[in-house]
Amino acid sequence: MTVEENKRTLEQNAKMWAMLTEIAIQGELRGQRWAPDQWKAIFMKDLGQEVEVLPTLDGKSWFPCSLSSSKLSKGKMSELIESMLAWGTQNGVVFADDPVNHEQAG
């Protein structure tokens, strides 16, 4: 019998989206700004999640299917959030709920 780790929490999901929004507003990758859902895919791929590629209806090209975080475990979701925090910090993103930012502001 295998023990399955609990799925990510709603609180983790809310934190992830808040951080992705701040990264989308403040961050750039390869000189471009990206939407929150695009940043999510970038960070999830960096975490090692596989990207599914689907064909277009006309059969002429392929496109990536968006990556879902709903099946991530609490542990993997924590890794994702930590990865986002690390990248954001290294790239000048200021997170509103980061305790370090609150200490510096006060």
Secondary structure, 3 states (H helix, E strand, C coil): CCCCCCECCHHHHHHHHHHHHHHHHHCCECCECCCHHHHHHHHHHHHCCCCCEEECCCCCCEEECCCCCCCCEHHHHHHHHHHHHHHHHHCCCCCCCCHHHHHHHC
